[in-house]
Amino acid sequence: MLDKIFKLRENNTTVRKEIIAGVTTFMAMAYILAINPEILSVAGASKESIFAATALASFFGSVLMGLLANLPIGLAPSMGLNTFFAVTVVVGMGHSYPFALVAVFLSGVLFLIMSLFNIREVIVDAIPANLKLSLSVGIGLFITIVGLKSSGIIVGDPNTLLTLGKFSNSSVVLGFIGIAISATLLVLKIPGAILISIIAATIIGIPMGVTLIADDFQPLSSSIGMTNHFVNFDWSQIWTLDMFIAVITFMFVAIFDVVGTLIGVCNSAKLLDKRGNVPNIKKALLADAITTTVGAAMGTSTVGSYVESAAGVLAGGRTGLTAITVGILFLCSLLFAPLFLIIPGAATCCALVMIGLFMLRGIVNIEFEDLSEAIPAYITIIFIPLSYSIANGIMLGIISYVIINISIGKYEKLTPMVLILAILFILKFVLL
């Protein structure tokens, strides 16, 4: 039955592989359960409420992605947009939490309309092939930095921007231990290598003082907190300029974060078709759009596809069964919250670093001999990690692609959609 629903044989996978992949992806994504409540609490929401909203929205979105699009991609509240939600819209603009939820809800409705009329699908298909390949590479470098930063292996420096962390920091040492374990297991082709590495690093981190366990630690929650922001909307300022700016920003960033993630993860899973397009792209975008609106109703910021899904792909995930496993684990996290939240960032570092390695493979297929293709691809690759944004890398890559090809007279390479996107991106950078 599962084989028929998820086409397991056709995708050369098994139920066991998909479940291991789902657990691996969840472990790589689980940090959002700790980080999202921390960020959104700045806007005045209770951490317990946001934890529940995060878990429920992630459960809904991941299961919907698995059933609707049959892709191994987990969904959860998007990093970056949650900061924009709390720090910019609520604290910076001085608006209420319900005001920000309305902005997220409206952006989700716009996503849904664009998906139903294939506008988002057209946008995805319009991205040149070499830029799609560069997305995977750029995202690989991006999540490598995220992983190294989470363990303190790289830290900020006022003189050099970044520098190596101190080995006197136990988190740094644990991060390197995790990388060594995962590298060894991957070379030996041990099934579930990434997941084993995360668990091993978490256990090793206990005597090192990195994995913190309270004296009264209980693996099960004594109670399940429910969100008190369910359908907590403030429609009184819907026609204001601030609402327009918030909605447009949520919409633009989310669209291209999702597009970049879908292309990057599916490319690493070798699921792209001969034209480099994502299979079931319309259904995937619909799942993302629907989940954003539902997530807003539950009380959390924009929900989107997670690049950490590449961890599950690396573990063998190829179908929606992986995503459904991720969703079920997010639901279970309501009961096992204390257990999941003890996993330190240093323990998940190894997963993200190894994912980054495997996502670099697409760079060999970029046409570096043709500089009109290579330069935009290069710009995309470097600006995703350096601006800490998938969306910025995509937008700058497309703008440079259009400018270069207009400059050399290769107008035939520029489709109307690419030209429209370039103009919109330029306006976005200038006006927002």
ABEGO torsion letter per residue (X at the ends): XAAAAAGAAAAGBBAAAAAAAAAAAAAAAAAAAAAAAAAAAAAGBBAAAAAAAAAAAAAAAAAAAAAAAGBBBBBBBBBGAAAAAAAAAAAAAGBBAAAAAAAAAAAAAAAAAAAAAGAAAAAAAABBAAAAAAAAAAAAAAAAAAAAAAAGABBBBAAAGBBBBBAABAAAAAAAAAAAAAAAAAAAGBBGAAAAAAAAAAAAAAAAGABBBBAABBABBABBBBBAABGBBBAAAAABAAAAAAAAAAAAAAAAAAAAAAAAAAAAAGABBAAGBBBGAAAAAAAAAAAAAAAAAAGBBBBBBBAAAAAAAAAGBABAAAAAAAAAAAAAAAAAAAAAAABBAAAAAAAAAAAAAAAAAAAAABBAABAAAAAAAAAAAAAAAAAGBAAAAAAAAAAAAAAAAAAAGBAAABBAAAAAAAAAAAAAAAAX
